[in-house]
Amino acid sequence: VGFRDSLDEELDSRIELKNLGIMRGLTDIGIPRGFADYSTRKVLTMELVKGAPLSSAEKEIQSLSDEQRGDLNRVLVTSVMQQVLVHGVFHADLHGGNIMLTPDHRLVLLDFGSVGRVDRPSRKAMMGLLVALDLQDGAAAVAALRRLLIEPANLNTRDLELRIGSLIMRVDSLSTDELFDELFRVLVRAGFQIPGGIAAAFRCLGALEGTLKLLA
């Protein structure tokens, strides 16, 4: 059901038009303006963005200074963290093909067919989880996950703390994508259910690292 609803949403250009309007009010990063009078369910009309997607902009990126690339990364990280952890509405498909680098060295996000949403209690739990991962605190990570996810009735908390603790002790040797992938494997084996919005948020953060590496 979740996959069907997500697919229906991504194929309805009216929803993407609405998402464009919502996201333009939540971030300082570039987002094209949509034109409702010239859009339908099957057609989305928006302003032209000149530039190249990061996934194929190697030449343009190499022409930038280290300082310029670092500034773009900071802008992107700040925007994504604000979307996910502050506003709770975020671009859920943030690969390099959906981020344009313009000739004047700005970033513009494209393709808002898939937008994730996370409520305030879940955002607070996500913040707690990220802090726990950074501190390599397994008990704090499990506490945050129990607030964030739907836990099984027969949860073995101590066993989960040991498994999570073992995982996050390797956090420095894992990419963000690898970390979240292994974390989800542990959680699914433990019997947790992961709400769609939460899964989308972690996919967003996981994809962000790969996108940042395109710039630096």
Number of C-alpha atoms within 10 A of each C-alpha: 6 9 9 9 9 14 13 13 16 17 15 16 20 19 19 21 24 14 20 22 15 13 22 14 9 16 16 13 16 18 23 18 15 19 14 13 8 10 15 15 12 9 13 18 16 16 10 9 16 12 18 20 20 22 16 14 18 13 8 16 19 12 10 13 10 13 9 15 19 15 13 19 21 13 15 21 16 14 17 24 16 16 21 26 20 18 18 19 22 30 24 24 22 24 19 21 17 18 23 24 23 18 11 8 15 14 22 21 22 19 20 23 24 19 22 21 19 23 15 13 10 19 20 16 20 23 16 20 22 14 15 19 20 14 13 20 17 22 17 20 25 23 16 21 20 16 16 20 17 13 17 12 8 8 13 10 14 11 11 19 18 13 17 23 20 13 18 22 15 11 16 11 10 13 13 19 18 13 18 17 14 16 15 17 11 16 19 13 9 18 14 19 13 17 13 14 19 20 15 22 27 19 18 22 20 20 18 21 17 17 20 19 10 16 22 14
